[in-house]
């Protein structure tokens, strides 16, 4: 099954990170939307309601942390799949943001292309098989 019609919303305050992710996603023909902070992400989502399959969120964002943002996005579209990224290690990060470790889709920065694509694909495939 081709994943090429899937759209990923990438939320990261660093333009270079968004460009890196765009280049990686393009190799598998994913569409990409982008946002640089909390408010921007909500605005993009509302503009593209029903179009986003996966949200890739940097946990450390201006205007609010990525976990709060994920909850806000999911409140609007409960079907969204979320993949968190951060430069901090997973367990320490979850303590820092007071997040549960359970079933956390998480990638460590610096992002490695193969791991990013594998993470995106596995989350989208698990979503596809759930319906």
Residue frames as a rotation matrix with the C-alpha (Angstrom) as fourth column:
UNK 1
0.573 0.820 0.000 0.00
0.820 -0.573 0.000 0.00
0.000 0.000 -1.000 0.00
UNK 2
-0.296 -0.701 0.649 1.41
0.666 -0.638 -0.386 3.37
0.685 0.318 0.656 -0.96
UNK 3
0.060 0.241 -0.969 1.64
0.913 -0.406 -0.045 6.03
-0.405 -0.881 -0.245 1.68
UNK 4
-0.712 -0.591 0.380 2.26
0.701 -0.633 0.328 8.75
0.047 0.500 0.865 -0.88
UNK 5
-0.124 0.724 0.678 -1.11
0.347 -0.609 0.714 10.43
0.930 0.324 -0.176 -0.39
UNK 6
0.404 0.239 -0.883 -0.47
0.904 0.044 0.425 11.08
0.141 -0.970 -0.198 3.30
UNK 7
0.323 -0.239 0.916 0.04
0.047 -0.962 -0.268 14.56
0.945 0.130 -0.300 4.72
UNK 8
0.067 -0.428 -0.901 2.36
0.975 0.221 -0.033 15.31
0.213 -0.876 0.432 7.64
UNK 9
0.799 0.137 0.585 2.12
0.016 -0.978 0.207 18.56
0.601 -0.156 -0.784 9.61
UNK 10
0.026 -0.895 -0.445 5.62
0.856 0.250 -0.453 19.40
0.517 -0.369 0.772 10.88
UNK 11
0.882 0.303 0.361 5.75
0.056 -0.828 0.558 21.75
0.468 -0.472 -0.747 13.86
UNK 12
0.234 -0.882 -0.410 9.21
0.966 0.165 0.198 23.00
-0.107 -0.442 0.891 14.74
UNK 13
0.837 0.116 -0.535 10.44
0.178 -0.982 0.064 26.50
-0.518 -0.149 -0.842 15.54
UNK 14
-0.167 -0.956 -0.242 13.68
-0.190 -0.209 0.959 25.91
-0.967 0.206 -0.147 13.62
UNK 15
0.568 0.404 -0.718 13.36
-0.719 -0.182 -0.671 26.50
-0.401 0.897 0.187 9.87
UNK 16
-0.353 -0.783 -0.513 16.38
-0.918 0.396 0.027 24.27
0.182 0.480 -0.858 9.15
UNK 17
-0.775 0.129 0.618 14.70
-0.204 0.875 -0.438 21.38
-0.598 -0.466 -0.652 10.95
UNK 18
0.302 0.953 0.014 11.51
-0.224 0.085 -0.971 21.83
-0.927 0.290 0.239 8.92
UNK 19
0.392 -0.231 -0.891 13.53
-0.919 -0.153 -0.365 21.90
-0.052 0.961 -0.272 5.69
UNK 20
-0.726 -0.684 0.072 15.41
-0.686 0.727 -0.006 18.76
-0.048 -0.054 -0.997 6.71
UNK 21
-0.457 0.638 0.620 12.15
-0.013 0.692 -0.722 16.94
-0.890 -0.338 -0.308 7.46
UNK 22
0.516 0.654 -0.554 10.64
-0.539 -0.256 -0.803 18.17
-0.666 0.712 0.220 4.18
UNK 23
-0.078 -0.654 -0.753 13.59
-0.987 0.156 -0.033 16.77
0.139 0.741 -0.658 2.22
UNK 24
-0.894 -0.258 0.367 13.33
-0.352 0.911 -0.217 13.42
-0.278 -0.323 -0.905 4.01
UNK 25
-0.142 0.935 0.326 9.54
-0.031 0.325 -0.945 13.15
-0.989 -0.144 -0.018 3.60
UNK 26
0.336 0.255 -0.907 9.78
-0.832 -0.372 -0.413 14.09
-0.442 0.893 0.087 -0.08
UNK 27
-0.688 -0.666 -0.287 11.84
-0.725 0.611 0.319 10.96
-0.037 0.428 -0.903 -0.75
UNK 28
-0.865 0.446 0.230 8.71
0.390 0.886 -0.251 8.92
-0.315 -0.128 -0.940 0.06
UNK 29
-0.725 0.537 0.431 6.30
0.252 -0.376 0.892 11.35
0.641 0.755 0.137 -1.62
UNK 30
-0.143 0.663 -0.735 4.59
0.972 -0.047 -0.232 12.52
-0.188 -0.747 -0.638 1.54
UNK 31
0.220 0.252 0.942 2.90
0.367 -0.916 0.160 15.91
0.904 0.311 -0.294 1.47
UNK 32
-0.390 -0.424 -0.818 4.02
0.915 -0.075 -0.397 18.32
0.107 -0.903 0.417 4.16
UNK 33
0.622 0.446 0.644 2.47
0.226 -0.889 0.397 21.29
0.750 -0.101 -0.654 5.92
UNK 34
-0.336 -0.815 -0.473 4.51
0.761 0.061 -0.646 23.25
0.555 -0.577 0.599 8.41
UNK 35
0.797 0.485 0.359 4.15
0.137 -0.725 0.675 25.49
0.588 -0.489 -0.644 11.43
UNK 36
-0.163 -0.969 0.183 6.73
0.072 -0.197 -0.978 27.23
0.984 -0.147 0.102 13.58
UNK 37
-0.937 -0.139 0.319 4.93
-0.297 -0.159 -0.942 27.50
0.181 -0.977 0.108 16.92
UNK 38
-0.772 0.634 0.036 1.84
0.398 0.527 -0.751 26.65
-0.495 -0.566 -0.659 18.95
UNK 39
-0.016 0.826 -0.564 -0.56
-0.163 -0.559 -0.813 29.26
-0.987 0.079 0.143 17.53
UNK 40
-0.339 -0.219 -0.915 0.73
-0.915 -0.151 0.375 28.80
-0.220 0.964 -0.149 13.98
UNK 41
-0.997 -0.074 -0.033 0.13
-0.079 0.982 0.172 25.03
0.020 0.174 -0.985 14.25
UNK 42
-0.422 0.906 0.003 -3.49
0.437 0.206 -0.876 25.50
-0.794 -0.369 -0.483 15.34
UNK 43
0.078 0.419 -0.905 -4.09
-0.564 -0.730 -0.386 27.97
-0.822 0.540 0.179 12.51
UNK 44
-0.642 -0.384 -0.663 -2.60
-0.766 0.351 0.539 25.59
0.026 0.854 -0.520 9.91
UNK 45
-0.930 0.319 0.183 -4.66
0.272 0.932 -0.241 22.70
-0.247 -0.174 -0.953 11.24
UNK 46
-0.126 0.955 -0.268 -7.90
0.204 -0.239 -0.949 24.69
-0.971 -0.174 -0.165 11.08
UNK 47
-0.049 0.031 -0.998 -7.09
-0.844 -0.536 0.025 25.75
-0.534 0.844 0.052 7.52
UNK 48
-0.478 -0.258 -0.839 -6.48
-0.738 0.636 0.225 22.13
0.476 0.727 -0.495 6.49
UNK 49
-0.172 0.483 0.858 -9.12
-0.810 0.426 -0.403 20.29
-0.560 -0.765 0.318 8.54
UNK 50
0.729 0.524 0.441 -9.38
-0.276 0.814 -0.511 16.64
-0.627 0.250 0.738 7.55
UNK 51
0.814 -0.439 -0.381 -6.18
-0.396 0.060 -0.916 16.75
0.425 0.896 -0.125 5.47
UNK 52
-0.095 -0.936 0.338 -3.54
-0.924 -0.044 -0.381 15.97
0.371 -0.349 -0.861 8.08
UNK 53
0.586 0.247 -0.772 -2.74
-0.120 0.968 0.219 12.31
0.802 -0.036 0.597 8.80
UNK 54
0.373 -0.583 -0.722 0.23
0.899 0.420 0.126 12.72
0.229 -0.696 0.681 11.11
UNK 55
0.890 -0.160 0.428 1.62
-0.232 -0.965 0.122 15.56
0.393 -0.208 -0.896 13.22
UNK 56
0.194 -0.909 -0.369 5.36
0.814 0.359 -0.457 15.69
0.548 -0.211 0.810 13.85
UNK 57
0.867 0.274 0.416 5.87
0.006 -0.841 0.541 17.92
0.498 -0.467 -0.731 16.89
UNK 58
-0.365 -0.931 0.014 9.04
0.203 -0.094 -0.975 19.28
0.909 -0.353 0.224 18.43
UNK 59
0.194 0.518 -0.833 8.37
0.894 0.257 0.368 19.05
0.404 -0.816 -0.413 22.17
UNK 60
-0.232 -0.364 -0.902 10.14
0.747 -0.661 0.074 22.30
-0.623 -0.656 0.426 22.96
UNK 61
-0.151 0.301 0.942 8.10
0.874 -0.404 0.270 25.03
0.462 0.864 -0.202 21.28
UNK 62
-0.997 -0.056 0.052 7.69
0.032 -0.922 -0.386 28.75
0.069 -0.383 0.921 21.80
UNK 63
-0.466 0.877 0.121 4.20
-0.785 -0.472 0.400 29.47
0.408 0.091 0.908 23.12
UNK 64
0.490 0.639 0.593 3.62
-0.832 0.546 0.100 26.08
-0.260 -0.543 0.799 24.72
UNK 65
-0.516 -0.761 0.393 5.14
-0.589 0.648 0.482 22.63
-0.622 0.017 -0.783 24.87
UNK 66
-0.718 0.113 -0.687 4.50
-0.617 0.354 0.703 19.99
0.322 0.928 -0.184 22.24
UNK 67
-0.872 0.425 -0.245 2.48
0.483 0.828 -0.285 17.74
0.081 -0.367 -0.927 24.53
UNK 68
-0.378 0.743 -0.553 -0.02
0.161 -0.535 -0.829 20.54
-0.912 -0.402 0.083 25.24
UNK 69
-0.441 0.155 -0.884 -0.14
-0.811 -0.491 0.318 21.32
-0.384 0.857 0.342 21.53
UNK 70
-0.929 0.093 -0.358 -0.82
-0.103 0.865 0.492 17.67
0.356 0.494 -0.794 20.68
UNK 71
-0.638 0.731 -0.242 -3.76
0.640 0.329 -0.695 17.69
-0.428 -0.598 -0.677 23.09
UNK 72
-0.253 0.529 -0.810 -5.12
-0.285 -0.841 -0.460 20.88
-0.925 0.114 0.364 21.51
UNK 73
-0.621 -0.037 -0.783 -4.81
-0.784 0.043 0.619 19.42
0.011 0.998 -0.056 18.00
UNK 74
-0.930 0.248 -0.273 -6.39
0.224 0.968 0.116 16.12
0.293 0.047 -0.955 19.05
UNK 75
-0.533 0.777 -0.335 -9.29
0.269 -0.220 -0.938 17.98
-0.802 -0.590 -0.092 20.65
UNK 76
-0.123 0.441 -0.889 -10.08
-0.783 -0.594 -0.186 19.31
-0.610 0.673 0.418 17.17
UNK 77
0.347 0.153 -0.925 -9.26
-0.799 0.566 -0.206 16.12
0.492 0.810 0.319 15.22
UNK 78
0.481 -0.093 0.872 -9.21
-0.734 0.501 0.458 13.02
-0.480 -0.860 0.173 17.47
UNK 79
0.969 -0.051 0.240 -7.99
0.157 0.881 -0.447 10.71
-0.189 0.471 0.862 14.67
UNK 80
0.652 -0.757 -0.053 -4.64
-0.611 -0.482 -0.628 12.48
0.450 0.441 -0.777 14.29
UNK 81
0.723 -0.575 -0.382 -1.49
0.660 0.738 0.139 10.47
0.202 -0.353 0.914 14.81
UNK 82
0.885 -0.410 0.221 1.33
-0.453 -0.867 0.206 12.21
0.107 -0.283 -0.953 16.68
UNK 83
0.513 -0.828 -0.227 5.09
0.766 0.561 -0.314 11.71
0.387 -0.013 0.922 16.52
UNK 84
0.969 -0.198 -0.145 7.18
-0.074 -0.799 0.597 13.75
-0.234 -0.568 -0.789 18.96
UNK 85
0.381 -0.921 0.076 10.78
0.639 0.203 -0.742 14.79
0.668 0.331 0.666 18.34
UNK 86
0.982 -0.124 0.145 13.25
-0.189 -0.742 0.643 16.41
0.028 -0.658 -0.752 20.69
UNK 87
0.207 -0.977 -0.049 16.91
-0.383 -0.035 -0.923 16.98
0.900 0.210 -0.382 21.29
UNK 88
-0.196 -0.211 0.958 16.41
-0.980 0.058 -0.188 15.75
-0.016 -0.976 -0.218 24.87
UNK 89
-0.932 -0.151 -0.330 16.46
-0.164 0.986 0.012 12.09
0.324 0.065 -0.944 25.81
UNK 90
-0.311 0.925 -0.218 13.06
0.012 0.233 0.972 10.46
0.950 0.300 -0.083 26.07
UNK 91
0.084 0.392 -0.916 12.74
0.868 0.423 0.261 9.59
0.490 -0.817 -0.304 29.75
UNK 92
-0.672 -0.400 -0.623 14.23
0.668 -0.691 -0.276 12.85
-0.320 -0.602 0.732 31.01
UNK 93
-0.922 0.332 0.200 12.01
-0.115 -0.726 0.679 14.71
0.371 0.603 0.707 28.62
UNK 94
-0.093 0.945 -0.314 8.84
0.335 0.327 0.884 13.04
0.938 -0.023 -0.347 29.86
UNK 95
-0.056 0.011 -0.998 9.73
0.997 -0.052 -0.056 14.00
-0.053 -0.999 -0.008 33.41
UNK 96
-0.900 -0.382 -0.210 10.47
0.369 -0.924 0.101 17.55
-0.233 0.014 0.972 32.30
UNK 97
-0.748 0.663 0.033 7.11
-0.443 -0.535 0.719 17.95
0.495 0.523 0.694 30.58
UNK 98
-0.606 0.504 0.616 5.32
-0.529 0.323 -0.785 15.73
-0.594 -0.801 0.071 33.13
UNK 99
0.086 0.583 -0.808 4.24
-0.968 0.240 0.070 13.37
0.235 0.777 0.585 30.35
UNK 100
0.599 0.131 0.790 3.45
-0.403 0.902 0.156 9.68
-0.692 -0.412 0.593 30.67
UNK 101
-0.500 -0.847 -0.179 5.98
-0.652 0.231 0.722 7.37
-0.571 0.478 -0.668 29.02
UNK 102
-0.173 0.469 0.866 3.27
0.227 0.875 -0.428 4.99
-0.958 0.123 -0.258 27.82
UNK 103
0.259 0.363 0.895 3.00
0.875 0.304 -0.376 4.51
-0.408 0.881 -0.239 24.07
UNK 104
0.493 -0.144 -0.858 4.96
-0.147 -0.986 0.081 7.67
-0.858 0.086 -0.507 23.34
UNK 105
0.685 -0.292 0.667 5.86
0.728 0.252 -0.638 7.92
0.018 0.923 0.386 19.69
UNK 106
0.822 -0.437 -0.365 9.20
-0.162 -0.794 0.586 9.63
-0.546 -0.422 -0.723 20.02
UNK 107
0.639 -0.697 0.326 12.26
0.664 0.286 -0.691 10.36
0.388 0.658 0.645 17.88
UNK 108
0.404 -0.631 -0.662 15.54
0.562 -0.400 0.724 11.77
-0.722 -0.665 0.193 19.11
UNK 109
0.962 -0.268 0.040 17.21
-0.145 -0.635 -0.759 14.73
0.229 0.725 -0.650 17.40
UNK 110
-0.470 0.002 -0.883 19.35
-0.747 -0.534 0.396 14.97
-0.471 0.845 0.252 15.41
UNK 111
0.543 0.807 0.233 16.90
-0.501 0.534 -0.681 13.21
-0.674 0.253 0.694 13.13
UNK 112
-0.703 -0.677 0.218 18.19
-0.242 0.516 0.822 10.31
-0.669 0.525 -0.526 11.07
UNK 113
-0.454 0.565 -0.689 16.33
-0.890 -0.253 0.379 9.99
0.040 0.785 0.618 7.74
UNK 114
-0.618 0.202 -0.759 15.81
-0.121 0.930 0.347 6.21
0.776 0.306 -0.551 7.92
UNK 115
-0.819 0.290 -0.495 14.44
0.571 0.335 -0.750 6.37
-0.052 -0.897 -0.440 11.47
UNK 116
-0.679 0.593 -0.433 12.18
-0.430 -0.799 -0.421 9.31
-0.595 -0.100 0.797 10.68
UNK 117
-0.411 0.519 -0.750 10.66
-0.825 0.138 0.548 7.54
0.388 0.844 0.371 7.67
UNK 118
-0.693 0.116 -0.712 10.32
0.228 0.971 -0.064 4.30
0.684 -0.207 -0.700 9.61
UNK 119
-0.859 0.360 -0.363 8.57
0.318 -0.180 -0.931 6.10
-0.400 -0.916 0.040 12.47
UNK 120
-0.530 0.667 -0.523 6.19
-0.747 -0.660 -0.084 7.97
-0.401 0.347 0.848 10.17
UNK 121
-0.448 0.324 -0.833 5.40
-0.626 0.551 0.551 4.87
0.638 0.769 -0.044 8.15
UNK 122
-0.806 0.121 -0.580 4.80
0.381 0.856 -0.350 2.60
0.454 -0.503 -0.735 11.13
UNK 123
-0.758 0.569 -0.319 2.44
0.048 -0.440 -0.897 5.09
-0.650 -0.695 0.306 12.79
UNK 124
-0.368 0.638 -0.676 0.50
-0.904 -0.416 0.099 5.65
-0.218 0.648 0.730 9.57
UNK 125
-0.551 0.143 -0.822 0.30
-0.359 0.849 0.388 1.90
0.753 0.509 -0.417 8.90
UNK 126
-0.893 0.269 -0.361 -0.95
0.450 0.493 -0.745 1.21
-0.022 -0.827 -0.561 12.41
UNK 127
-0.565 0.714 -0.413 -3.60
-0.421 -0.680 -0.600 3.87
-0.710 -0.165 0.685 11.77
UNK 128
-0.410 0.388 -0.825 -4.57
-0.874 0.091 0.477 2.25
0.260 0.917 0.302 8.47
UNK 129
-0.693 0.106 -0.713 -4.98
0.061 0.994 0.089 -1.19
0.719 0.019 -0.695 9.99
UNK 130
-0.928 0.335 -0.164 -7.08
0.154 -0.057 -0.986 0.21
-0.339 -0.941 0.002 12.85
UNK 131
-0.423 0.805 -0.415 -9.95
-0.794 -0.550 -0.257 1.16
-0.435 0.220 0.873 10.53
